[in-house]
């Protein structure tokens, strides 16, 4: 009599998109509605930061510059699909190194969409041509545009330890220009210094008051405190049973409402990814179109567990 071969379990965590290391059904997240569409403008950046999750630098062009035409085609597709699109996010790298950044933002703003631009507010943003473009966008669409400034810590020494000596002063210089010209700003910081959430927000509140920045440090949307994404930390896998155990709703996870467009070096066309946090993992590349990228996403990465499900975080405003 033939004996049935027992099922083989995955060798370790986050290896099988369908099963966890214990052989349990892995959780997936369906796209409930495309509310936020991110565009990675390219991985080139004017600085090199410690522990940058995307390894941006002045030499990393693994993700090349998107063009305004490519952005426009995805916005057209979203309209054709009747997607409930509300917000467009631009990230990098440093978005203002991309020569089409102003045109890409206008393509979204002219359609009535909110725009969020993630920037370090340093020299690429402070160039004369970029400032002129930003001033025109703010004049025409200011109520719908936010610039989120990467300011790792409220103290210069801690920020500069991550981003290089003098970077804090240059970022504040850019923020003061934005303040003086009536732009809406928010801040993205990191939580790696052992401070509590309350301590970090109190420190930023003092900075914002001293600099007269109209940013509410108590608001999680105005001051986003990102946890460190350490690949070495052990995290649990998320199973289908976890939703009820944790009291979580899969529709609250970022990939239920967002996608990101990137263009890889050497590729003829951009690709659509499930997540802003996983630009290099091929299993999260869903296709070349928004339609192809509408399929469910298996939570087969430690960031899915730590950052999104257990942390409840979102890159959106």
NORCORCOR-V299353 format. One record per residue. N is the residue number from 0. RES is the residue in one letter. PHI is phi in degrees with one decimal (NA if undefined). D_LAST is the distance of its C-alpha to the last C-alpha in whole Angstrom. Layout:
BEGIN
{{N	RES	PHI	D_LAST} {N	RES	PHI	D_LAST}}
END
This chain:
BEGIN
{{0	X	NA	61} {1	X	-71.8	58} {2	X	-91.6	56} {3	X	-72.8	52} {4	X	-79.8	50} {5	X	-63.8	47} {6	X	-62.9	44} {7	X	-89.4	42} {8	X	-82.3	39} {9	X	-58.3	37} {10	X	-69.5	38} {11	X	-158.2	35} {12	X	-71.5	31} {13	X	57.5	29} {14	X	-108.8	32} {15	X	-104.2	32} {16	X	-66.8	29} {17	X	-99.8	31} {18	X	-127.6	33} {19	X	-81.0	32} {20	X	-62.3	34} {21	X	-89.1	36} {22	X	84.6	36} {23	X	-86.6	34} {24	X	-65.7	32} {25	X	-74.6	28} {26	X	-70.3	25} {27	X	-124.9	24} {28	X	-127.2	21} {29	X	-84.4	21} {30	X	-77.5	19} {31	X	-72.3	18} {32	X	173.6	17} {33	X	-81.8	15} {34	X	-94.8	12} {35	X	-129.9	10} {36	X	-120.6	12} {37	X	-97.9	12} {38	X	-122.9	15} {39	X	-85.3	16} {40	X	-76.8	18} {41	X	132.3	21} {42	X	-86.0	21} {43	X	-64.5	23} {44	X	-141.6	22} {45	X	-77.4	24} {46	X	-136.3	24} {47	X	-117.2	25} {48	X	-100.5	23} {49	X	-64.8	24} {50	X	61.9	23} {51	X	-63.4	20} {52	X	-63.7	19} {53	X	-108.5	20} {54	X	59.0	23} {55	X	-66.3	22} {56	X	-167.6	25} {57	X	-66.4	27} {58	X	-119.1	29} {59	X	-83.8	27} {60	X	-114.2	27} {61	X	-58.6	26} {62	X	-108.7	23} {63	X	-89.9	25} {64	X	-62.3	23} {65	X	-76.8	22} {66	X	-109.0	23} {67	X	-61.8	22} {68	X	-63.4	25} {69	X	-67.1	23} {70	X	-60.8	20} {71	X	-59.3	22} {72	X	-66.9	23} {73	X	-70.4	20} {74	X	-65.9	19} {75	X	-63.7	23} {76	X	-64.7	23} {77	X	-59.3	20} {78	X	-65.1	21} {79	X	-63.7	25} {80	X	-83.8	23} {81	X	55.9	22} {82	X	-65.9	19} {83	X	-78.1	16} {84	X	-68.2	14} {85	X	-121.4	11} {86	X	-136.7	9} {87	X	-115.1	10} {88	X	-111.2	9} {89	X	-117.9	12} {90	X	-135.1	13} {91	X	-143.8	16} {92	X	46.7	19} {93	X	-103.4	18} {94	X	-54.3	17} {95	X	-78.7	19} {96	X	-80.1	22} {97	X	-74.5	22} {98	X	-64.8	24} {99	X	-97.7	23} {100	X	-58.9	19} {101	X	-63.4	20} {102	X	-65.5	21} {103	X	-66.2	18} {104	X	-62.7	16} {105	X	-65.6	18} {106	X	-58.2	19} {107	X	-79.3	16} {108	X	-63.2	16} {109	X	-67.7	19} {110	X	-91.1	18} {111	X	84.4	16} {112	X	-91.2	13} {113	X	-72.7	10} {114	X	-125.5	9} {115	X	-121.5	7} {116	X	-114.1	10} {117	X	-92.7	11} {118	X	-145.3	14} {119	X	-90.5	16} {120	X	60.5	18} {121	X	-91.3	21} {122	X	-60.9	24} {123	X	-57.7	23} {124	X	-73.5	20} {125	X	-88.8	23} {126	X	-62.8	26} {127	X	-57.8	27} {128	X	-66.7	27} {129	X	-69.4	23} {130	X	-59.2	23} {131	X	-62.0	25} {132	X	-64.9	22} {133	X	-64.5	19} {134	X	-60.7	21} {135	X	-66.5	22} {136	X	-62.5	19} {137	X	-66.1	18} {138	X	-64.3	21} {139	X	-91.0	21} {140	X	-134.1	17} {141	X	-51.0	15} {142	X	-67.4	14} {143	X	-109.5	12} {144	X	-125.0	11} {145	X	-127.4	9} {146	X	-106.1	10} {147	X	-98.4	9} {148	X	-92.7	12} {149	X	-80.1	14} {150	X	-130.3	16} {151	X	-59.9	17} {152	X	-148.2	19} {153	X	-79.4	20} {154	X	-107.9	24} {155	X	-62.1	25} {156	X	-63.9	27} {157	X	-70.3	25} {158	X	-60.9	22} {159	X	-65.6	25} {160	X	-62.7	27} {161	X	-89.7	24} {162	X	-119.2	23} {163	X	108.4	27} {164	X	-58.5	29} {165	X	88.5	28} {166	X	-68.1	24} {167	X	-60.0	23} {168	X	-63.8	25} {169	X	-70.0	24} {170	X	-64.1	20} {171	X	-64.0	21} {172	X	-60.9	23} {173	X	-65.6	20} {174	X	-65.9	18} {175	X	-64.9	21} {176	X	-64.4	22} {177	X	-62.2	18} {178	X	-59.0	19} {179	X	-68.0	22} {180	X	-109.5	21} {181	X	75.5	19} {182	X	-81.1	15} {183	X	-84.7	12} {184	X	-122.8	11} {185	X	-135.6	9} {186	X	-133.4	10} {187	X	-112.4	10} {188	X	-126.1	14} {189	X	-119.6	16} {190	X	-119.7	18} {191	X	-122.2	22} {192	X	-107.0	24} {193	X	80.0	25} {194	X	-76.4	23} {195	X	-75.5	22} {196	X	-57.5	18} {197	X	-65.0	20} {198	X	-65.9	22} {199	X	-63.2	19} {200	X	-67.1	17} {201	X	-66.6	21} {202	X	-64.2	21} {203	X	-69.0	18} {204	X	-60.8	19} {205	X	-64.5	22} {206	X	-62.4	21} {207	X	-62.2	19} {208	X	-67.3	22} {209	X	-62.7	24} {210	X	-93.8	22} {211	X	58.3	21} {212	X	-85.6	18} {213	X	-81.5	16} {214	X	-127.5	13} {215	X	-87.6	13} {216	X	-65.6	14} {217	X	-81.3	14} {218	X	-88.4	11} {219	X	-63.1	9} {220	X	-83.3	5} {221	X	-88.6	8} {222	X	-124.1	10} {223	X	-93.9	9} {224	X	-103.8	12} {225	X	-88.9	13} {226	X	-72.6	16} {227	X	-71.6	19} {228	X	-98.4	20} {229	X	-91.9	23} {230	X	-65.5	25} {231	X	-86.8	28} {232	X	-79.7	27} {233	X	-76.4	28} {234	X	-133.0	26} {235	X	-74.4	27} {236	X	-85.2	27} {237	X	-98.8	25} {238	X	-100.8	28} {239	X	-62.8	28} {240	X	-78.0	29} {241	X	-65.7	26} {242	X	-56.9	24} {243	X	-75.6	27} {244	X	-64.3	28} {245	X	-87.4	24} {246	X	68.0	23} {247	X	-106.6	20} {248	X	-110.4	19} {249	X	-58.6	19} {250	X	-69.5	17} {251	X	-88.3	14} {252	X	-79.5	14} {253	X	-54.9	12} {254	X	-74.5	15} {255	X	-78.3	15} {256	X	-138.1	13} {257	X	-142.4	12} {258	X	-142.6	14} {259	X	-133.0	15} {260	X	-100.6	18} {261	X	-133.5	20} {262	X	-129.8	23} {263	X	-80.7	26} {264	X	-57.5	29} {265	X	90.1	32} {266	X	-80.5	30} {267	X	-78.0	31} {268	X	-135.9	28} {269	X	-68.3	24} {270	X	-130.2	23} {271	X	-107.2	20} {272	X	-106.9	19} {273	X	-75.6	18} {274	X	-150.4	15} {275	X	-70.5	14} {276	X	-88.0	16} {277	X	-128.0	19} {278	X	-73.8	20} {279	X	-109.8	24} {280	X	-90.9	24} {281	X	-62.5	26} {282	X	-69.8	26} {283	X	-101.5	22} {284	X	-90.1	23} {285	X	-103.9	24} {286	X	144.4	25} {287	X	-94.0	25} {288	X	-124.6	24} {289	X	-65.6	21} {290	X	-62.3	24} {291	X	-65.7	25} {292	X	-88.4	22} {293	X	-88.0	22} {294	X	-76.0	24} {295	X	-61.9	23} {296	X	-115.9	22} {297	X	-77.6	24} {298	X	-82.4	22} {299	X	-105.8	25} {300	X	-153.9	23} {301	X	-62.4	23} {302	X	-65.2	19} {303	X	-58.3	19} {304	X	-76.9	21} {305	X	-68.9	20} {306	X	-84.3	16} {307	X	-93.9	15} {308	X	-75.1	18} {309	X	-78.4	19} {310	X	-85.4	16} {311	X	65.6	14} {312	X	-87.8	11} {313	X	-147.5	8} {314	X	-82.9	7} {315	X	-78.4	4} {316	X	-79.6	0}}
END
